[in-house]
């Protein structure tokens, strides 16, 4: 249960997508963050006994929207999608852009435009709940691949998350934790907190679980992409400490692409 009493469930979709439901117990309103595949979303609703009222889309990619038509047909949920992706997301009822507010019952989210992975990407920040749904922008111990922008664009999106309270829970769109951890250790090998998180990720994987959500505080301490302003990360890509973090981030992201 989150800071404001909201209820959240996570579950695996497809091979590595993370499905998420957030519910306002006061009203019964419930939202899915993306619908990678209809079956696991509907199964999670049935298991919880929740009624879906909303679908909040982070971006247009097929592995995040493929299940929308079936889920909407079964539940009647209202689909909210980024305005920049309105023509590519099925069955959209409402479009949103930077600074808009989204209601799920009494729960309220602020919409952030967080481009870089793709041009239309948004994140949903439930400030009172202390929860951020970051889609494919920020992952546990990683970040999205840059696909429709310069790397600096994604860095500017990631920077925004650094301003959130450390206790904010971050729900990302995929479970790439072990692969991300292996790269993070290569880039930041002397980070003791990171080594501990790697061990935790391996334990959870062995139990069939995943390290999602994370927290902003944990990511600030261990995610190399959020630590681009820190001297060890600059040195890891053969740059001088004090180099512009966007430049360090660009080098880190290029390294990760070929890792």
MIBA-762707 format. One line per 4 residues: number of its first residue (from 1); their letters; for each residue y, z, x of N, C-alpha, C, CB. Coordinates in steps of 0.1 Angstrom, whole numbers. Atoms other than C-alpha are relative to their C-alpha. Glycine has a CB too. Example, Ala and Ser with C-alpha at 12.3 -4.5 7.8 and 13.67 -1.06 7.14 Angstrom:
<atoms>
1	as	-12:0:9:-45:78:123:12:0:9:0:12:-10; -11:0:-9:-11:71:137:11:8:-8:5:-14:4
</atoms>
This chain:
<atoms>
1	xxxx	-12:0:8:0:0:0:12:0:9:0:12:-10; -12:2:-9:34:-10:14:11:11:-4:6:-13:-2; -10:-10:1:66:11:17:5:2:-15:11:-3:9; -5:-1:13:77:4:-19:-11:1:-11:9:-12:-3
5	xxxx	11:-1:10:43:8:-35:-7:-12:-3:5:6:-12; 6:12:2:34:-28:-35:-14:0:6:8:-12:5; 14:0:-4:-3:-36:-31:-3:-14:6:-10:2:-12; 2:13:-8:-15:-63:-6:-15:-1:3:9:-1:12
9	xxxx	14:3:-4:-49:-79:-1:0:-12:9:-10:-2:-12; 1:12:-9:-59:-103:27:-15:-4:0:5:3:15; 14:5:0:-90:-125:30:0:-13:7:-6:-1:-15; 1:13:-7:-102:-155:49:-2:-12:-10:-12:0:10
13	xxxx	1:12:8:-98:-190:35:-3:-11:11:13:-4:-7; 4:11:-9:-113:-222:50:-7:7:12:12:-9:4; 7:-6:-12:-123:-215:86:9:11:6:-2:-11:10; -8:-10:-7:-93:-195:99:13:3:-7:3:-4:14
17	xxxx	-12:-3:8:-65:-195:72:-1:14:-6:2:-10:-11; 0:-13:6:-55:-161:59:6:-1:-14:8:10:9; -5:-1:13:-51:-157:22:6:14:-2:-11:-3:-10; -7:-13:2:-27:-130:10:4:0:-15:12:2:9
21	xxxx	-5:-3:13:-20:-115:-24:9:12:1:-11:2:-11; -8:-11:1:9:-92:-31:3:3:-14:14:-2:9; -1:-3:14:12:-73:-63:9:12:-2:-14:4:-6; -9:-11:4:38:-51:-80:-8:8:-11:14:-6:-6
25	xxxx	8:-8:9:18:-23:-97:8:4:-13:-6:12:6; -8:-5:11:47:-14:-120:0:-11:-11:15:2:4; -1:11:10:47:-48:-138:-13:-8:-1:11:-9:3; 12:8:0:14:-63:-128:2:-14:6:-6:-2:-13
29	xxxx	-3:13:-6:31:-94:-113:-7:-1:14:15:-2:1; 7:1:-12:12:-108:-84:2:-14:6:-16:2:-2; -3:13:-6:19:-136:-59:-11:-3:11:14:-1:6; 7:5:-12:-3:-156:-35:9:-6:10:-11:-10:-5
33	xxxx	-7:7:-11:12:-166:-2:-8:-12:4:4:10:12; 8:12:-2:1:-202:0:-13:0:-7:-2:-3:15; 14:0:5:-32:-214:-14:-8:-11:8:0:-5:-16; 8:10:-9:-53:-230:14:-12:-6:-7:-5:7:12
37	xxxx	12:4:7:-83:-232:-9:-1:8:-13:-13:1:9; 0:-7:12:-87:-223:-45:-10:11:-1:-2:-10:-12; 11:-9:3:-121:-206:-45:2:14:5:-12:-5:5; -2:-14:-5:-113:-176:-22:12:7:-6:2:0:15
41	xxxx	-11:-6:7:-80:-170:-39:-4:5:-14:12:-10:-1; 5:-4:13:-96:-169:-73:-10:11:0:-6:-12:-8; 10:-11:-1:-124:-147:-61:7:13:4:-10:-4:12; -8:-13:-3:-99:-122:-46:7:5:-12:10:-3:12
45	xxxx	-6:-4:13:-81:-121:-79:-10:7:-9:7:-11:-7; 11:-5:9:-113:-115:-98:-5:14:6:-12:-9:-1; 4:-12:-6:-124:-88:-73:10:12:-3:-3:-2:14; -10:-11:2:-91:-69:-76:3:2:-14:12:-5:7
49	xxxx	-4:-1:14:-87:-75:-113:15:-2:-2:-4:14:-5; -15:3:1:-52:-89:-107:2:-13:-7:6:0:14; -4:12:7:-34:-116:-127:10:-7:8:4:2:-14; -10:7:-8:-16:-142:-106:11:-6:-8:-7:-12:8
53	xxxx	-12:5:7:19:-150:-117:8:-9:8:9:12:-4; -9:8:-9:34:-167:-86:-8:-5:12:12:8:4; 5:5:-12:25:-188:-57:13:-3:9:-9:-14:-1; -12:2:-9:50:-187:-27:-5:-8:12:5:14:4
57	xxxx	4:10:-10:46:-217:-4:9:2:12:0:-14:-6; -7:0:-13:56:-214:33:4:-14:5:-7:8:10; -2:14:-4:53:-251:41:-10:-9:-6:0:0:16; 6:10:8:39:-283:30:-14:-4:5:8:-12:0
61	xxxx	13:5:-6:8:-287:53:-12:2:-9:-2:7:13; 11:0:10:-24:-294:34:-9:12:1:-9:-12:3; 8:-12:0:-42:-264:47:7:13:-5:-4:3:15; -7:-11:6:-16:-242:30:2:-3:-15:13:2:6
65	xxxx	-4:4:13:-12:-261:-3:-12:-7:-8:11:-9:-1; 11:8:7:-46:-278:-11:-5:6:-12:-11:-2:10; 6:-6:12:-57:-253:-36:9:3:-11:-6:13:4; -10:-3:10:-25:-251:-56:-4:-6:-14:13:-5:4
69	xxxx	3:5:14:-35:-275:-85:-10:8:-8:-4:-14:1; 10:-7:7:-67:-257:-93:4:14:-4:-13:0:8; -4:-14:3:-53:-222:-90:11:0:-11:6:7:12; -10:0:10:-22:-231:-111:-6:-4:-14:11:-11:3
73	xxxx	6:3:13:-44:-247:-138:-8:11:-5:-10:-12:2; 8:-11:4:-66:-216:-139:9:12:-4:-9:4:11; -8:-12:2:-38:-190:-139:14:-2:-6:2:6:14; -14:3:5:-5:-207:-150:11:5:10:1:6:-13
77	xxxx	-10:-6:-9:12:-192:-119:11:-10:3:-7:4:13; -12:8:-3:47:-205:-111:0:-2:15:13:8:-4; 0:4:-14:49:-224:-78:14:-1:6:-7:-13:2; -13:0:-7:79:-217:-55:-3:-6:14:6:14:1
81	xxxx	2:7:-12:82:-240:-25:14:-3:7:-7:-13:-2; -13:4:-7:108:-249:2:6:-12:-6:-3:-2:15; -7:12:6:134:-273:-11:-3:-12:9:15:3:-1; 2:11:-9:128:-295:20:-14:-6:-1:3:4:14
85	xxxx	14:5:2:91:-299:10:-3:-2:-14:-9:11:6; 3:1:14:95:-303:-27:-8:-12:-4:13:0:-8; 7:12:4:81:-338:-28:-14:0:6:7:-12:6; 13:0:-6:51:-329:-7:-9:12:-4:1:1:15
89	xxxx	8:-11:5:39:-297:-24:-3:-2:-15:8:14:1; 3:3:14:20:-301:-57:5:10:-10:-15:-1:-1; -2:-9:12:31:-287:-91:11:10:3:-13:7:-3; -11:-10:-3:64:-271:-79:8:3:-12:9:-6:11
93	xxxx	-8:-5:11:83:-251:-104:14:3:4:-6:11:-7; -13:-5:-6:112:-238:-82:0:-3:15:2:15:-3; -1:2:-15:125:-247:-48:10:10:5:5:-14:3; -9:-10:-6:142:-223:-24:4:-4:14:-8:14:1
97	xxxx	-6:3:-13:163:-224:7:5:13:6:11:-11:-1; -5:-11:-7:179:-201:32:9:9:-9:8:-4:12; -8:-10:7:192:-169:17:-3:2:-15:14:-3:1; 4:-2:14:176:-173:-18:-8:12:-1:-8:-13:-5
101	xxxx	8:-11:3:159:-144:-34:-12:-4:-9:8:11:-7; 12:3:8:124:-145:-49:-5:13:-6:-11:-7:8; 4:-12:7:112:-119:-75:-15:-1:-3:8:2:-13; 14:-1:5:75:-109:-80:0:14:-7:-10:0:12
105	xxxx	-2:-12:8:79:-84:-108:13:7:5:-12:10:1; -11:-8:-5:102:-57:-93:2:-2:15:-1:14:-3; -1:2:-15:95:-68:-57:9:-12:2:-14:-3:5; -10:10:-3:122:-89:-41:-2:-5:15:14:4:-3
109	xxxx	1:5:-13:119:-112:-11:12:-9:3:-13:-9:2; -10:9:-5:146:-129:9:-7:-12:7:10:7:10; 5:12:-6:139:-165:19:7:-3:13:1:-12:-10; -5:4:-13:144:-174:56:-5:-14:2:-4:10:11
113	xxxx	5:13:-5:143:-210:67:-4:2:15:11:-11:-1; 5:-3:-14:122:-208:99:-7:-13:5:-10:12:0; 6:13:-5:117:-244:112:-4:1:14:11:-11:-2; 5:1:-13:100:-254:143:-14:-5:0:1:13:8
117	xxxx	13:5:2:64:-257:134:0:-12:-9:-9:11:-7; -3:12:8:76:-281:107:14:2:-5:-10:-3:-11; -14:-1:3:110:-289:94:3:8:-13:6:-14:-2; -2:-6:13:105:-274:59:-4:15:0:-7:-8:-10
121	xxxx	6:-14:0:90:-240:69:10:11:-4:-6:3:14; -7:-12:4:102:-209:52:-9:13:2:6:0:-14; 7:-13:0:92:-172:55:6:9:-11:1:7:14; -4:-8:11:94:-146:28:0:15:5:-10:-1:-12
125	xxxx	-2:-13:-5:108:-112:38:2:10:-11:12:0:10; -1:-10:11:102:-83:14:5:13:8:-14:3:-7; -6:-10:-8:127:-59:30:-4:14:-5:15:-1:0; 3:-13:5:120:-29:7:-14:4:2:4:1:-15
129	xxxx	14:-2:-2:83:-33:11:-3:1:15:-9:-11:-6; 3:0:-14:86:-36:49:-10:-10:4:-4:13:5; 10:10:-2:66:-68:48:7:-14:3:-9:-1:-12; -5:13:-3:72:-103:63:-12:-10:-1:7:-1:13
133	xxxx	10:11:1:51:-134:54:5:-12:8:-4:-4:-15; -6:10:-10:56:-157:84:-7:-13:1:0:7:13; 7:13:0:32:-185:76:-5:-4:14:9:-11:-5; 4:5:-14:27:-206:108:12:0:10:-5:-15:-2
137	xxxx	-11:-2:-10:59:-195:125:-4:11:10:13:4:-7; 4:-11:-8:48:-161:139:-14:4:-3:10:12:-1; 14:-4:1:12:-153:145:-2:14:8:-10:-10:6; 4:-11:-9:-4:-121:158:-3:-5:14:-13:8:-6
141	xxxx	1:3:-15:0:-124:196:3:-15:2:-14:3:5; -3:14:-3:12:-160:192:11:-6:-9:-12:-8:-2; -10:7:9:34:-186:174:-6:-13:-3:14:-1:7; 4:13:4:30:-219:157:2:-11:11:6:-4:-13
145	xxxx	-2:12:-9:27:-252:175:13:-7:-5:-12:-10:0; -12:7:4:60:-271:176:-4:-14:-3:10:0:12; 4:13:5:56:-303:156:11:-9:-5:-10:2:-12; -10:9:6:88:-315:141:14:4:5:0:0:-15
149	xxxx	-13:-5:-6:116:-301:164:-1:2:15:4:13:-7; 0:-4:-14:125:-292:199:-5:15:0:14:-1:6; 5:-14:-1:109:-259:211:11:10:-3:-6:2:13; -11:-9:2:143:-242:210:1:4:-15:13:-5:6
153	xxxx	-1:-2:15:143:-246:172:-10:11:-4:-3:-13:-8; 10:-10:4:111:-225:169:4:13:6:-14:-4:5; -5:-12:-6:125:-200:194:11:7:-9:5:-2:14; -11:-6:8:156:-195:172:-6:6:-13:10:-10:-3
157	xxxx	7:-6:12:133:-189:142:-7:13:3:-10:-10:-6; 7:-12:-4:112:-164:161:9:11:3:-9:-3:12; -10:-10:-3:143:-146:173:4:9:-12:12:-6:6; -4:-7:12:151:-136:137:-9:12:-3:1:-10:-12
161	xxxx	9:-10:3:120:-116:134:2:13:9:-15:-5:2; -2:-11:-9:130:-94:164:10:10:-6:6:-6:13; -10:-9:6:158:-79:143:-6:8:-11:11:-9:-5; 6:-8:10:134:-66:117:-5:14:5:-12:-7:-6
165	xxxx	5:-13:-5:124:-29:119:-14:-1:6:0:10:-12; 13:0:-7:94:-22:142:-11:2:-9:0:10:11; 11:-3:9:73:-9:113:-3:-12:-10:3:12:-8; 2:11:9:76:-42:94:-14:-6:2:11:-11:1
169	xxxx	13:6:-1:41:-56:87:2:-15:-1:-9:5:-11; -1:14:-1:37:-93:96:-13:-6:-4:5:-5:14; 12:8:5:12:-115:77:2:-14:4:-2:2:-15; -1:14:-4:6:-148:94:-10:-8:-7:-2:-1:15
173	xxxx	8:10:8:-11:-179:80:-13:-3:6:8:-12:-1; 13:3:-6:-40:-181:104:-5:12:9:1:-13:9; 6:-9:-10:-64:-159:124:-3:-7:13:-13:7:-6; 3:6:-13:-60:-172:159:1:11:11:11:-11:3
177	xxxx	-3:-12:-8:-59:-137:174:-7:0:13:-3:13:-7; 6:0:-13:-85:-140:201:5:-10:9:-16:-1:-2; -6:10:-9:-73:-173:214:14:3:5:0:-14:-8; -13:-3:-3:-38:-161:213:0:12:11:8:5:-12
181	xxxx	1:-11:-9:-48:-129:231:-4:-4:14:-10:11:-5; 4:5:-13:-65:-148:259:12:-7:7:-12:-10:-1; -11:6:-6:-34:-168:265:11:11:4:7:-11:-9; -10:-11:-3:-11:-137:263:-4:7:12:0:9:-12
185	xxxx	4:-7:-12:-32:-120:290:2:-9:12:-14:4:-1; -2:8:-11:-29:-150:312:15:0:4:-4:-15:-3; -14:0:-2:9:-150:308:6:14:3:7:-5:-13; -6:-14:-2:14:-112:309:-11:10:4:7:5:-14
189	xxxx	12:-7:-4:-16:-98:328:2:15:3:-6:-6:12; -2:-14:-3:0:-64:337:4:8:-12:10:1:11; -5:-7:12:8:-55:301:-12:9:-6:5:-10:-11; 11:-9:4:-14:-24:293:-2:0:-15:2:14:5
193	xxxx	1:0:15:-6:-25:256:-7:-12:-5:14:1:-6; 6:13:3:-17:-61:255:-15:1:2:6:-12:8; 14:-1:-3:-50:-53:271:-7:9:-11:-3:7:14; 6:-8:10:-56:-26:245:-1:-8:-13:9:13:-3
197	xxxx	1:8:12:-48:-50:217:-11:-11:1:13:-7:-3; 11:9:-2:-72:-75:231:-14:6:-3:0:-6:15; 13:-7:2:-100:-49:231:-1:3:-15:0:13:8; 1:-3:14:-91:-40:195:-3:-13:-8:14:5:-5
201	xxxx	3:13:7:-91:-77:184:-15:-3:1:8:-11:6; 14:3:-2:-126:-81:199:-9:9:-9:-4:2:15; 8:-9:8:-139:-50:181:1:-4:-15:6:15:1; -1:4:13:-125:-62:148:-7:-13:-3:15:-2:-4
205	xxxx	7:13:2:-139:-97:152:-15:3:-1:2:-9:12; 15:-4:1:-174:-81:158:-3:6:-13:-3:9:12; 3:-6:13:-170:-63:125:3:-10:-11:9:12:-1; -3:10:10:-160:-95:107:14:2:-6:-10:0:-11
209	xxxx	-13:-3:4:-124:-83:104:10:-8:9:3:15:-1; -11:6:-8:-90:-96:117:12:8:1:3:-14:-6; -11:-8:-3:-59:-82:132:13:-5:-7:3:1:15; -11:5:9:-36:-93:103:0:9:-12:-1:-15:-3
213	xxxx	-13:2:-6:-12:-78:95:1:7:13:10:6:-10; -5:-7:-12:4:-69:127:13:7:-4:2:-10:12; -13:-5:2:37:-52:131:10:-6:9:0:16:1; -10:5:-9:70:-63:146:0:8:13:14:1:-7
217	xxxx	1:-8:-12:68:-34:170:-11:-4:9:-1:15:-3; 11:4:-8:34:-44:182:2:-14:6:-13:0:-8; -2:13:-6:44:-80:186:11:0:10:4:-10:-12; -11:-1:-10:76:-71:205:-6:5:13:11:9:-5
221	xxxx	6:-6:-12:54:-52:229:-10:-9:7:-6:13:-3; 12:7:-6:26:-77:234:0:-15:-2:-12:5:-7; 0:14:3:34:-112:220:8:-7:11:5:-3:-14; -8:6:-11:45:-134:250:11:-8:-5:-9:-8:9
225	xxxx	-11:9:5:65:-157:228:12:8:-5:-6:-9:-11; -11:-9:3:86:-128:215:6:7:12:-4:10:-11; -4:-7:-12:89:-115:250:6:-10:10:-12:7:7; -5:10:-9:105:-146:264:13:5:8:4:-12:-7
229	xxxx	-12:-6:-7:136:-125:275:-4:9:11:10:6:-10; 5:-10:-9:114:-102:296:-3:-6:14:-12:7:-6; 2:5:-13:112:-107:334:-14:-5:3:4:10:10; 13:4:-3:74:-108:336:-4:-14:-6:-10:10:-5
233	xxxx	4:13:6:72:-138:312:8:-11:7:4:1:-15; -7:10:-8:99:-157:331:-8:-3:13:14:5:3; 7:3:-12:80:-152:363:-14:-7:-2:-3:14:7; 13:6:3:47:-163:347:1:-15:-1:-6:6:-13
237	xxxx	-2:14:0:62:-197:342:9:-5:11:6:-4:-14; -7:4:-12:78:-198:376:15:-2:-2:-6:-12:6; -15:0:2:114:-191:364:5:13:4:3:-3:-15; -7:-12:-4:139:-166:375:2:10:-11:13:-3:7
241	xxxx	-4:-10:11:142:-133:355:15:-2:-3:-2:14:5; -14:3:5:174:-137:334:2:-14:-4:9:3:11; 0:14:6:166:-174:326:2:1:-15:-12:-8:4; -2:1:14:177:-183:291:-14:1:-7:7:-13:-4
245	xxxx	13:-1:7:149:-171:268:-6:-12:-7:0:11:-10; 4:12:6:148:-204:250:-7:-9:10:12:-8:-6; 7:8:-10:139:-221:283:-13:6:4:9:0:13; 13:-7:-3:112:-195:291:-10:-3:-12:2:15:2
249	xxxx	9:2:11:98:-199:256:-5:-15:0:8:2:-14; 5:14:-1:97:-237:260:-11:-2:10:12:-9:4; 10:1:-10:77:-234:292:-13:7:-5:5:7:13; 11:-7:5:54:-208:276:-8:-9:-11:4:13:-6
253	xxxx	6:7:11:48:-230:246:-7:-13:6:10:-5:-11; 7:11:-6:40:-260:268:-13:4:7:10:-7:10; 12:-6:-6:15:-239:288:-10:2:-10:4:13:8; 10:-3:11:-2:-227:256:-6:-13:-5:7:8:-11
257	xxx	5:12:5:-5:-263:244:-12:-6:8:11:-11:0; 10:5:-8:-27:-271:273:-10:11:5:6:-7:12; 8:-11:-5:-44:-237:278:-14:-1:-4:6:13:-5
</atoms>
